[in-house]
Amino acid sequence: MRGSGVSRVPFLKMNGLGNQIVVADMRGSKARVTPDAAIAINAQPQTKFDQIMAIHDARTPGTDYYIEIINSDGSRAQACGNGMRCVVQALGAEEGRRRFTFETLAGILFGEEAADGQITVDMGTPKFAWYDIPLNEEFADTRQVELQIGPIDAPVLHSPSVASMGNPHATFWVKDDVWSYALDRFGPLLENHPLFPERANISIANVLAPDRIILRTWERGAGLTEACGTAACAALVNGARTRRTARKATVTVPGGDLVVEWLDNDHVTLTGPAEFEWRGDLDPATGAWTRSEAA
Ligand SMILES: N[C@@H](CCC[C@H](N)C(=O)O)C(=O)O
């Protein structure tokens, strides 16, 4: 997959539990995927994606690669759990090893593929201070913040727990079916709510048992997705600190099951699968792409 320094770079179309991922190999290239290219790639049905994971040469000693994360609206994201699993699988297949250390905007992360194909990514430590998420208003306790949607006296969704997993998340707790909420309608309003100066990923969570959460997410910069790994991590840490869940749970998202654990060292791990679909090459400046003949 290694890039050759010419203007087109190889890419893999992959998914992490249905989270649509393009892994672009920018190694050896000085180029970056432009916002216009991302929007153009996403505009075509075959390459509609949630995130591009751009693999760059390492910038920091002790890390294998620098990973840049680009949402389908062209914006940059600090973290992407499902995309990191795709990167681990892609590089593992190429390099014949199982463990990698990456640098992202969220910090240094580790990823490892087990013999059964399940991939675990250490997503770092969560942050809960209002200015770290960030929020536009000071809250001493971010386990429950004042935010609601729907009629003032009968809100449809209200009082989310908020957290940063490197990127901003709001977890709205519900006691009934997460599918009964019009997340496609409320998601964009909440993502862009003035409380979130950098916008936010918006999730609806139903805790079925201390070790089982059902979750749907409206992703910042990407919209409704089949899976959002960092949202699953945020739901688990928010669940544990509000005593709704244990520190380890299966988080069921539309695309399937993720296992999230909040370790004693404060790091959060995310475990799940990744799937290769097909490969091609693309121009990171314009988004023009070609599918390779060979699978
Ligand atoms: N799909 C992701 C999250 C991607 C980034 C997010 N949309 C943001 O802008 O913060 C995941 O699996 O974590």
The ligand as an ORCA input file, in Angstrom:
! r2SCAN-3c Opt
* xyz 0 1
  N     -16.311      7.354     13.588
  C     -15.556      7.782     14.657
  C     -15.546      9.189     15.092
  C     -15.030     10.126     14.012
  C     -14.808     11.550     14.398
  C     -16.051     12.330     14.734
  N     -17.018     12.371     13.681
  C     -15.635     13.717     15.167
  O     -15.661     14.663     14.349
  O     -15.290     13.870     16.335
  C     -15.227      6.755     15.684
  O     -15.334      5.560     15.372
  O     -14.798      7.109     16.774
*
